[in-house]
Structure formats: C-alpha cells, structure tokens
Amino acid sequence: MKNPAAPPQHSEPTPPAAHRRRARYAGKHPRRFEDKYKELQKNPETIAQVIASGKTPAGAHLPVMLPEVLDALRPEAGSVAVDCTLGHGGHTRGILQRILPGGRLLALDTDPLELPRTEAALRAEGFGEDVLLTRKSNFAGLPAALAASGISRADVILADLGVSSMQLDNPARGFTMKSAGPLDMRMNPARGLAASQWLERVRPAELEATLADNADEPDAPLLARILAGGTFLTTTDLAAAIRNALPNRLPLEREKAVRRVFQAVRIAVNEEFSALEALLRALPLCLNPGGRVAILSFHSGEDRRVKKAFQTAFREGRFTAISQDVIRASPDECRANPRATPAKLRWARI
Ligand SMILES: C[S@@+](CC[C@H](N)C(=O)[O-])C[C@H]1O[C@@H](n2cnc3c(N)ncnc32)[C@H](O)[C@@H]1O
C-alpha cells in the first residue's frame, strides 16, 4: 500500500514551513501596557486584585480624595455640576450619585482619545444625556463651554488637575519615562507641538525658566544648556540625556531630575498654567450664589496659583469663604494609591 504521507517522486522536497514563534502569552504577569490593558478588559475581577495590591489597573485612574472632594463641594439632589477634568470619570460618578434625582453634570476634558471611552462607560452604566453632558473642551474656555451646553451657572465645579493614569501609563502617549514611546506628552494630540518638537525649538533661556518655574529644578541652567535644541524622538532618549547630563549625582537624584524635567516639559507643552489661570479668573462668574468649587493640584506651581487666586477673590468679596488650610489625602489612601501623595485640595464658596 502506498504511503499517503510519502512525497511524490521526482518532485522538489517541500521546504519546512518557516517556524513562526507564537507570541508569548502575557496573561499571568504581562509587562507591556497593551498586554496589561487587554488582560484587564478580559478579566474585570483582576481589577479589584490590582487595586487591592496598591496599584492602578492599566487603562484606569483611581479618583483622588473622593470623600474629601464631595465634602468640600457638598453636591445635593438637583444641583448643576461641572467636572472640568473628566478623566476616567471617578469624581464624575461620585458627584452624579449625589445630584440625582434632578441634577445635571457637564463633564469636560481636552483629551479626544480618553473622553469617548469614559463617556461610553458612563452611558453603559445608565447615565443618559438628560443627566450627563460631555464636551471635548479645555477648561480655560469654561464660560463658553457652559454657554454652549445651555447652562448659565453651576452649583458645583471640580478641577482635578494634571494628567490621568491612562495618559501617564500608556507609552504611546509619550508621558512616561519608564518605557519607550514617541516623545509627545500632549493631552490633546491635535493641538500644539509634541514635546520632541518643542524641545527642538526652545532656546536655552526659555528652557531654563521652564525647568525652574514648572518643576523647581535645581540644575535648570545646566540641563537647559544641554537639552535645548536637542533631538529626542523617544521618552527614553530624553530620560537618558538627562541622566547623562548629571553624571556625578546619585542614581536616585538623577531619577528625580528626570521626573522633574518630564513634568516641566509636559506643563509647557500643554500650556497648563495659562489654562489654570484662565479657569481661576472665570470661576466666580460661573458659579450660582452659594456655589462651591474644589481644585485638586499636584505640585507647587499649581497650588500656588490656586491659593493666590482664592485668597485674592476672598479679599475682594468675590468668594464668601475659602478653605483655611490645604486638605491632604489620608495615609491609607496614599498607601493604596501613591499618586494621591502630592495631592492638595482647596475649595471656595461664592
Ligand atoms: C487627573 S485626571 C482627572 C481624573 C478624574 N478626576 C477621575 O476621577 O478619573 C485629569 C484629566 O484632566 C484633563 N485635563 C487636563 N488639563 C485640562 C484642561 N486644561 N482642560 C480640560 N481637561 C484637562 C486630562 O486630559 C485628564 O483627563
């Protein structure tokens, strides 16, 4: 009997099929952001385990100081609320639960990539357009965003400043020094210059001022001389250049410098201080009598501006009360979510 497996005679031997390595299963302990993200989408129960271990699940953001924020804002059933920084929607959910029935919330975010994801999640949880409006908008334009949404003034306004964990952790967004990605850092990638372009064009004097003002960088003059005008295509290129510029520092000090430079450049690229100043100027005009605003800031440049604006408005009678002291996250929260550690909360009432 003919062996069906035998190759036909006189024909060329079939070359062995090229061996394609199977993609490594990344399920148990995935290391890349995309793998972690996919894994968590498949296994929602893993999310609780990740949070319990003191980490933020990939593609999520834990709301910072939620009970303290709600305590400062005192949202009530029927209130009109604005969350200037929707992010992953943690604070928005907390406020919505307090203002229903009867209330409405307008949520802004400048990020065109994350906003639709969070909106879809909130809609799936049952928050319809009758209670939740979302708008891709910079909070610098809060009065225009209110007008466009048919809201004259709000009872409650929140701004949770800076970037979300989704933005920070995703290497493709170019915020993190921990893994290689394009050096971008824009919350709204459709607007302005990517960080790589900004660094290529910036002059040393401007970079020195940026590093000092935005991150209190002690080595601002040296780093500005070395980095200004440089070509850094990836986040890891920039991090390496910062480390190389400080060869005599301890490794921990070098890493702190990397973090400060990244923060300073991010603030510059997104024009974060001018947006915050515009919001602070607009706030008294956007609140109903008795209305409250709360702002969570994450570094001294932000907190200084919030404190000064609130104190000035209080002195001039545009706010009737402001928080006396800054409010900080509890040690338990800082342990569970280290990103809460630098947070400072201030509130004001009109
Ligand atoms: C710290 S996260 C907010 C997290 C959110 N509170 C939560 O619980 O998930 C900050 C968010 O504000 C957005 N953002 C930052 N600056 C902004 C601005 N000037 N205008 C509008 N959104 C801004 C960022 O894109 C980011 O999504």
The ligand as a Tripos MOL2 file, in Angstrom:
@<TRIPOS>MOLECULE
LIG
   27    29     1     0     0
SMALL
NO_CHARGES

@<TRIPOS>ATOM
      1 C1         -6.1330   63.8380   36.9730 C.3       1 LIG1
      2 S1         -7.0930   63.4900   35.5710 S.3       1 LIG1
      3 C2         -8.7490   63.5460   36.1520 C.3       1 LIG1
      4 C3         -9.1980   62.2500   36.7300 C.3       1 LIG1
      5 C4        -10.6450   62.2110   37.1080 C.3       1 LIG1
      6 N1        -10.9660   63.1570   38.1410 N.3       1 LIG1
      7 C5        -11.0610   60.8250   37.5280 C.2       1 LIG1
      8 O1        -11.5280   60.6300   38.6560 O.co2     1 LIG1
      9 O2        -10.9020   59.8970   36.7260 O.co2     1 LIG1
     10 C6         -7.0090   64.9880   34.6950 C.3       1 LIG1
     11 C7         -7.7990   64.9890   33.4060 C.3       1 LIG1
     12 O3         -7.9600   66.3640   33.0520 O.3       1 LIG1
     13 C8         -7.7180   66.5330   31.7000 C.3       1 LIG1
     14 N2         -7.2080   67.9060   31.5740 N.ar      1 LIG1
     15 C9         -6.0290   68.4060   31.9940 C.ar      1 LIG1
     16 N3         -5.9380   69.7130   31.7150 N.ar      1 LIG1
     17 C10        -7.0970   70.0520   31.1210 C.ar      1 LIG1
     18 C11        -7.6160   71.2750   30.6120 C.ar      1 LIG1
     19 N4         -6.9060   72.4060   30.6500 N.pl3     1 LIG1
     20 N5         -8.8550   71.2800   30.1090 N.ar      1 LIG1
     21 C12        -9.5960   70.1190   30.0710 C.ar      1 LIG1
     22 N6         -9.1440   68.9340   30.5090 N.ar      1 LIG1
     23 C13        -7.9190   68.8950   31.0430 C.ar      1 LIG1
     24 C14        -6.7260   65.4800   31.3200 C.3       1 LIG1
     25 O4         -6.8380   65.1800   29.9610 O.3       1 LIG1
     26 C15        -7.1440   64.3340   32.2300 C.3       1 LIG1
     27 O5         -8.0580   63.5010   31.5910 O.3       1 LIG1
@<TRIPOS>BOND
     1     1     2 1
     2     2     3 1
     3     2    10 1
     4     3     4 1
     5     4     5 1
     6     5     6 1
     7     5     7 1
     8     7     8 2
     9     7     9 1
    10    10    11 1
    11    11    12 1
    12    11    26 1
    13    12    13 1
    14    13    14 1
    15    13    24 1
    16    14    15 ar
    17    14    23 ar
    18    15    16 ar
    19    16    17 ar
    20    17    18 ar
    21    17    23 ar
    22    18    19 1
    23    18    20 ar
    24    20    21 ar
    25    21    22 ar
    26    22    23 ar
    27    24    25 1
    28    24    26 1
    29    26    27 1
@<TRIPOS>SUBSTRUCTURE
     1 LIG1         1 GROUP 0 **** ****
